[in-house]
């Protein structure tokens, strides 16, 4: 029975980590950029908007930011919140090409 409870507690802990969201009212540009569909320009626009207008009251308020529409918001909805601590989202896959190797010094 103790093993079953330990497994159940572990699963609950994993669920909390998996369901953690990025708080768009407190997230840094780097945390915002880690979200799918948000690059440096959109992250800056989000931070600039909340600096000028105050905190977002709802997740839907994110559509007030230039460059964020229904499609982007729908893709982000499960990953963002307007309250709670910002959790670091899963890192985006690397898209940069590796640097070319330098020739060996003679």
C-alpha positions in Angstrom: 0.0 0.0 0.0 2.9 2.4 0.8 4.4 1.8 -2.6 1.1 2.6 -4.3 0.8 5.8 -2.4 4.4 6.7 -3.3 3.7 6.1 -7.0 0.5 8.2 -6.8 2.3 11.0 -5.1 5.0 10.9 -7.7 2.4 11.1 -10.5 0.7 14.1 -8.9 4.1 15.9 -8.7 4.8 15.2 -12.4 1.3 16.5 -13.3 2.0 19.8 -11.4 5.2 20.2 -13.3 3.6 19.4 -16.7 0.7 21.7 -16.1 2.9 24.7 -14.9 2.3 27.7 -17.1 4.3 30.8 -17.9 2.8 33.9 -16.3 2.6 36.5 -19.0 2.5 39.2 -16.4 5.8 38.3 -14.8 7.8 36.3 -17.4 11.1 37.6 -18.7 11.6 38.0 -22.4 13.7 34.8 -22.4 10.8 32.9 -20.7 8.4 34.2 -23.3 10.7 33.3 -26.2 10.7 29.7 -25.0 7.0 29.5 -25.9 6.1 28.1 -29.3 5.4 30.9 -31.7 7.0 33.6 -29.6 10.3 35.0 -30.9 12.3 38.0 -29.7 10.1 40.6 -31.3 6.8 39.2 -29.9 8.4 38.7 -26.5 9.5 42.4 -26.5 6.0 43.5 -27.7 4.4 41.5 -24.8 6.8 43.1 -22.2 6.4 46.6 -23.7 2.6 46.2 -23.7 2.3 45.2 -20.1 4.8 47.9 -19.1 2.7 50.6 -20.8 -0.8 49.2 -20.0 -0.4 47.2 -16.8 -0.9 43.5 -16.2 -3.0 41.3 -18.4 -6.3 40.5 -16.8 -7.1 37.5 -18.9 -5.1 35.3 -21.3 -7.3 36.6 -24.1 -5.9 40.1 -23.4 -2.7 38.9 -25.1 -4.5 39.5 -28.5 -4.2 43.2 -27.7 -0.4 42.9 -28.4 0.6 43.7 -31.9 1.5 40.5 -33.8 -0.6 38.1 -31.6 -3.8 36.9 -33.1 -6.3 34.1 -32.5 -4.0 31.4 -34.1 -1.0 32.3 -31.9 -3.1 32.6 -28.8 -4.8 29.2 -29.4 -1.4 27.6 -29.7 -0.3 29.2 -26.4 -3.4 28.9 -24.3 -2.4 25.8 -22.4 1.1 27.1 -21.7 0.3 30.6 -20.3 -1.5 32.1 -17.4 -2.0 35.6 -15.9 -1.3 34.5 -12.3 1.0 32.3 -10.3 4.8 31.9 -10.7 6.3 31.6 -14.1 7.6 28.2 -14.8 10.2 27.7 -17.4 8.6 26.1 -20.4 10.3 23.3 -22.3 13.1 24.6 -24.3 12.6 25.2 -28.0 14.5 22.9 -30.3 17.7 24.4 -31.6 17.4 25.8 -35.1 20.8 27.4 -35.5 23.3 25.8 -37.7 26.6 24.8 -36.2 29.4 27.1 -36.8 31.9 26.1 -39.5 35.1 24.7 -38.2 38.1 27.0 -38.3 41.1 25.8 -40.1 43.9 24.5 -37.9 46.7 27.0 -37.2 50.0 26.3 -39.0 
